[in-house]
Amino acid sequence: MGSLSLRLVSSRDQEEQEVVVEEKSSSFVRILTLNRPKQLNALSLQMICRLWDLFLAYEQDPNVKIVILKGKGRAFCAGGDVASVVRDINQGKWRSGAEFFRKEYMLNFVMATYRKPQVSILNGIVMGGGAGASIHGRFRVATENSVFAMPETALGLFPDVGASYYLSRLPGFFGEYVGLTGTRLDGAEMLACGLATHFVPSARLSMLEAALCKVNSTDPAIISAIIDEYSQQPNIKERSAYRRLDVIDRCFSRRTVEDILYSLEREVIDKEDEWISATIESLKKASPTSLKISLRSIREGRLQGVGQCLVREYRMVYHVLQGEVSKDFSEGCRAILIDKDKKPKWEPSNLELISDSMVDMYFSKVNDEEFEDLKLPARSNLPVSAIAKL
């Protein structure tokens, strides 16, 4: 019994060390810092569970008005700890991976439907699961250090954590472009497309934090006005993809990935275009299966609420973990995160080998007696009809 209690205590200590809580005296604000800087604050299962507990507790605590979420070091959060998920898959324990995603998506849903303002300070790398832990919140503060990406198609996965909801709501077909290519956006681009709500120079973040700690209100208008005081309107770089929305809309509005590639290749027939060539190269390097399921996922997300998107994405990720159509997720993580040879061998190896029926399987019911669809927690502040429209 003694050794069991010791293990429980050490596990709790680890959770608390990985998510540091600051409760400043006489403040109505809680500051949560993701604290795995060497891992770029990649979300472990323990971190996800800790954030879940804290967010639910703060929602019920009348003394908490605002939750600030930030990361230690040069990243806000570089994603979920998918390397550990792949290790589980390789050991035949892929259901452990499913549990990781289940809990992560539940946390995403709580953040998306949170009654109190969440202010995420995105002063650094924001990728994958890090986007899920921030973009669903009310306020997203980018800086000159922000780097946003959804790199899942290069890993044999698909933009998840509710990305099919928020990417599909970016201007035009910019979400399809960001989701399929895994392109990196800076803070100015994040603000321009709506992924960030504010842009605050990093030198002013401590002053912003101090100002927020004096607020005794959950009124978004009051909080927004305070963040506005420290905000700037950054310039979008001349070479920014956001300045190419006309080409992006023309090409990424196409019905299939093959059509998108064909359209991009036609754009460079008459004149060489470095940006379009790089876009084509990104698509050709990605997992063909991932590209096809990602495009369909984002397209379906345009017509679904955030809850519906997360339920569907959980079904999709379960199929990915089962590996019945393709084992690209394991191979992509091996090539990019584990062996780091950056030479994944995708199977199927090209788009033409992937039929519509193969894509359909990722969106179909799961053939596994132990599988249960994602059961989203009841949210007292929102009726089901409202959740569907989020």
PyMOL commands that set and color helices and strands:
alter all, ss='L'
color gray80, all
select helices_A, chain A and resi 2-18+37-39+45-60+82-90+94-112+129-132+152-154+163-169+174-181+187-193+202-212+220-230+241-252+257-267+274-285+288-301+306-322+328-338+351-353+356-362+384-389
alter helices_A, ss='H'
color red, helices_A
select strands_A, chain A and resi 19-23+29-34+66-71+75-77+118-122+125-127+139-142+147-149+185-186+198-199
alter strands_A, ss='S'
color yellow, strands_A
deselect
rebuild
show_as cartoon
